[in-house]
Amino acid sequence: MLRTAAQLFAKRGGALVVVASIALLPAQVLKTALVAAGRYRMAAAPLDDIARVKRDPGERQGRLRDTMDSGDLDGAPTNEGRLDRAVEAISDLTESHGLRWKLIAAALFLATLPLVAAGVSLALGAVAPLVLQARHGERVCAEECWGIAGERIGPLFGTVALACALSVVGMFLCVLPGLVLMLGFAFAAPVVVLEGKSGVPALRRSLSLVAAVLPRILISAAAFALLRGGAALVAVYLLPYGALVERLLVTDVLSTLLFPLPIVGLALLYEEARAASAPAPAQYIRRSSAPG
């Protein structure tokens, strides 16, 4: 499968990148926008907290009372005590800010991972006709691929949105259910585009197809993770510390260029699983190759 995917990518790499990027890049940028919004909100949080402490005498008195009750100021000069309280207040605010950002970052990761998976799924739905026709020696251009997917654009977006929503819920239920659902719904988009199913039937069909090639689906998922990790390392190397949004954008662009290769692998796995299962309607595939 890897050799076949590499050969197809070598022959039609440009078209594959164009077709896949139309779905991948918006999903990746939306994910980055959510992370950037959360980061911006947390960057302003310490200033809000410090202003509240300055405005609220009760807050200052409470911090002082807690410090005195702990015995930290016994016998200390007044100026030294004030300095200690200031350092303690700053330390408390910094620790609180860091903890909140970690929690928000974890929540954003859980929420946006299915969003990236949805982008991959949409890209797979558009790439699958190109890959399957290329396997039979026929050429399908990027415009024709999205034309084929466009005929089913409503059911396609509805099914992928449903899969994404279920995966998000699963991610917040101890993470593992979300990961399982994301893997299980990997073939939902090509099922919609090439088999004419949609909604829950398409998701069920995807689950049955994925089960037939599960070990290699896991390898494909690992390939996506490795490529994303490699893109992130390049971004860290190129950009300075603190440029979070810029690093994420560079990672998104590099991932968009790299992801079409494992997406081709998923398309080949879909074809194999479909052929091994009960024969599915092939009128969509035949129609996509018909002239006009």
C-alpha positions in Angstrom: 0.0 0.0 0.0 2.8 2.4 0.9 4.6 1.8 -2.4 1.3 2.3 -4.4 0.5 5.5 -2.5 4.0 6.9 -3.2 3.7 6.0 -6.9 0.3 7.7 -7.2 1.6 10.7 -5.2 4.6 11.0 -7.5 2.4 10.9 -10.6 -0.5 13.2 -9.4 1.1 15.0 -6.4 0.2 18.5 -7.6 -3.5 17.6 -8.1 -3.7 15.7 -4.9 -2.2 18.7 -2.9 -4.6 21.1 -4.5 -7.7 18.9 -4.0 -6.8 18.1 -0.4 -5.7 21.6 0.6 -9.2 23.0 -0.2 -10.5 20.9 2.7 -7.5 20.7 5.0 -6.3 24.3 5.1 -9.6 25.9 6.4 -10.0 23.3 9.1 -6.4 23.8 10.2 -6.7 27.6 10.2 -9.9 27.5 12.2 -8.2 25.2 14.7 -5.3 27.7 15.0 -7.8 30.6 15.4 -9.4 28.9 18.3 -6.1 28.2 20.0 -5.0 31.8 19.4 -8.2 33.2 20.8 -7.7 31.1 24.0 -4.1 32.2 24.2 -5.0 35.9 23.8 -7.6 35.7 26.5 -5.2 34.1 28.9 -2.5 36.6 28.1 -4.9 39.4 29.3 -6.0 37.4 32.4 -3.0 38.3 34.7 -3.5 42.0 34.0 -7.1 41.8 35.0 -6.3 39.9 38.2 -3.6 42.4 39.2 -6.0 45.3 38.6 -8.6 43.6 40.7 -6.1 43.1 43.5 -5.1 46.8 43.3 -8.8 48.0 43.4 -10.0 45.6 46.1 -8.7 46.5 49.6 -10.3 43.4 50.9 -8.2 41.2 48.6 -5.0 42.9 49.8 -6.0 42.5 53.4 -6.9 38.9 52.9 -3.5 38.2 51.4 -1.8 40.0 54.3 -3.9 38.1 56.9 -3.1 34.8 55.3 0.6 35.6 55.3 0.6 36.7 58.9 -1.4 33.7 60.0 1.2 31.5 58.4 3.9 33.1 60.5 5.9 34.3 57.6 6.1 37.9 58.9 6.9 37.2 62.5 9.7 39.6 63.5 10.2 40.9 59.9 10.6 44.6 59.2 7.7 46.4 57.6 9.4 47.0 54.2 10.6 43.5 54.0 7.1 42.2 54.8 5.6 44.3 52.1 8.2 43.0 49.6 7.4 39.4 50.6 3.7 40.0 50.2 4.2 41.5 46.7 6.4 38.6 45.6 3.8 36.2 47.0 1.0 37.9 45.2 2.8 37.9 41.9 3.7 34.3 42.3 0.1 33.3 43.1 -1.2 35.1 40.0 1.5 33.6 37.8 0.8 30.0 39.0 -3.0 30.6 38.6 -2.5 31.9 35.1 -0.2 29.0 34.1 -2.7 26.4 35.5 -5.6 28.0 33.7 -3.8 28.2 30.4 -2.8 24.5 30.7 -6.4 23.5 31.3 -7.7 25.7 28.4 -4.9 24.4 26.1 -5.9 20.8 27.0 -9.6 21.6 26.3 -8.7 23.3 23.0 -6.7 20.3 22.0 -9.6 17.9 22.7 -12.0 20.1 20.9 -9.9 20.9 17.8 -8.5 17.4 17.1 -11.9 16.2 15.7 -11.9 19.4 13.6 -8.6 18.4 12.0 -10.0 14.9 11.5 -13.0 16.5 9.8 -10.7 18.3 7.4 -8.9 15.1 6.6 -12.2 13.3 6.1 -13.5 16.0 3.6 -10.2 15.9 1.8 -10.4 12.1 1.6 -13.9 12.4 0.1 -12.6 14.6 -2.6 -9.3 12.7 -3.2 -10.9 9.2 -3.3 -12.3 9.6 -6.9 -8.9 10.8 -8.2 -7.1 7.9 -6.5 -9.5 5.2 -7.6 -9.6 6.4 -11.2 -5.8 6.8 -11.3 -5.6 3.1 -10.2 -7.5 2.2 -13.4 -5.3 4.4 -15.6 -7.7 7.3 -16.0 -7.0 10.9 -15.2 -9.3 13.1 -13.1 -8.4 16.7 -12.6 -8.8 18.6 -9.3 -11.8 20.5 -10.5 -13.6 17.2 -11.5 -12.8 15.7 -8.0 -14.6 18.6 -6.2 -17.2 18.5 -8.9 -18.0 14.9 -8.0 -17.9 15.7 -4.3 -20.0 18.8 -4.9 -22.9 16.7 -6.2 -23.1 15.3 -2.7 -21.9 18.4 -0.8 -25.0 18.7 1.5 -24.9 15.1 2.7 -21.1 15.2 2.8 -20.9 18.2 5.1 -23.8 16.9 7.2 -22.2 13.5 7.7 -18.8 14.9 8.5 -20.3 17.4 10.9 -22.1 14.6 12.7 -19.0 12.6 12.9 -17.1 15.6 14.2 -19.7 16.3 16.9 -19.8 12.7 18.1 -16.0 12.7 18.2 -15.9 15.9 20.3 -18.4 14.4 22.8 -16.2 11.3 22.9 -13.1 13.3 23.5 -14.6 14.8 26.6 -15.6 11.4 27.8 -12.1 10.3 28.9 -10.6 11.0 25.4 -10.5 7.3 24.3 -14.0 7.1 23.0 -13.3 10.2 20.8 -10.2 8.7 19.4 -12.1 5.4 18.6 -14.9 7.3 16.9 -12.4 9.4 14.8 -10.8 6.2 13.6 -14.1 4.5 13.0 -15.5 7.4 10.9 -12.4 7.6 8.7 -14.2 6.4 5.6 -17.4 8.3 6.2 -16.7 10.9 3.4 -15.9 8.5 0.6 -18.9 6.4 1.6 -21.0 9.5 1.1 -19.4 10.5 -2.2 -19.0 7.1 -3.8 -21.7 5.0 -2.3 -24.5 7.5 -2.0 -25.1 6.9 1.8 -25.3 9.7 4.3 -25.8 10.4 8.0 -25.9 7.6 10.4 -26.0 4.8 7.7 -22.8 6.3 6.3 -21.1 6.3 9.7 -22.2 2.7 10.3 -20.8 1.7 6.9 -17.5 3.5 7.7 -17.3 1.6 11.0 -17.7 -1.8 9.3 -15.1 -0.9 6.6 -12.6 0.4 9.1 -12.9 -2.8 11.1 -11.8 -4.8 8.1 -8.5 -2.9 7.8 -8.0 -1.7 11.4 -4.3 -2.4 11.8 -3.4 -0.4 8.8 -5.8 2.4 9.8 -3.8 2.7 13.0 -0.6 2.9 11.0 -2.1 5.7 8.9 -3.2 7.5 12.1 0.4 7.3 13.3 1.7 8.6 10.0 -0.6 11.7 10.4 0.7 12.2 13.9 4.4 11.9 12.8 4.0 14.3 9.9 2.2 16.8 12.1 4.9 16.5 14.7 7.7 16.9 12.1 6.0 20.0 10.8 5.7 21.4 14.3 9.5 20.8 14.9 10.3 22.7 11.7 8.2 25.6 12.8 9.9 25.6 16.3 13.3 25.6 14.5 12.3 28.5 12.2 10.5 30.8 14.5 11.5 32.3 17.9 10.1 31.3 21.3 6.8 33.0 22.0 5.6 33.1 18.4 2.8 30.6 19.1 0.4 31.7 16.4 3.1 32.0 13.8 4.4 28.5 14.7 0.9 27.0 14.4 0.3 28.7 11.0 3.6 27.3 9.7 2.7 23.9 11.0 -0.7 24.1 9.4 0.8 25.0 6.0 3.4 22.2 6.2 0.9 19.7 7.3 -1.4 20.6 4.4 1.4 19.9 2.0 2.3 16.6 3.7 -1.1 15.1 4.6 -2.1 14.2 1.0 0.3 11.3 1.1 -1.4 9.4 4.0 -4.7 10.5 2.6 -3.9 8.6 -0.6 -3.1 5.6 1.6 -6.5 5.9 3.3 -8.2 6.0 -0.2 -6.4 2.8 -1.1 -7.5 1.2 2.2 -11.1 2.3 1.5 -11.0 0.7 -1.9 -9.6 -2.5 -0.5 -12.1 -2.7 2.4 -15.0 -1.9 0.0 -13.9 -4.7 -2.3 -13.6 -7.2 0.5 -17.1 -6.3 1.9 -20.5 -6.8 0.4 -20.4 -5.1 -3.0 -21.4 -1.5 -2.7 -23.2 0.5 -5.5 -20.6 1.6 -7.9 -22.7 4.0 -10.1 -21.0 7.0 -8.5 -17.5 5.7 -9.5 -18.6 4.9 -13.0 -20.4 8.2 -13.4 -17.3 10.1 -12.3 -15.3 8.6 -15.1 -18.0 9.1 -17.8 -17.3 11.8 -20.3 -19.1 15.1 -19.7 
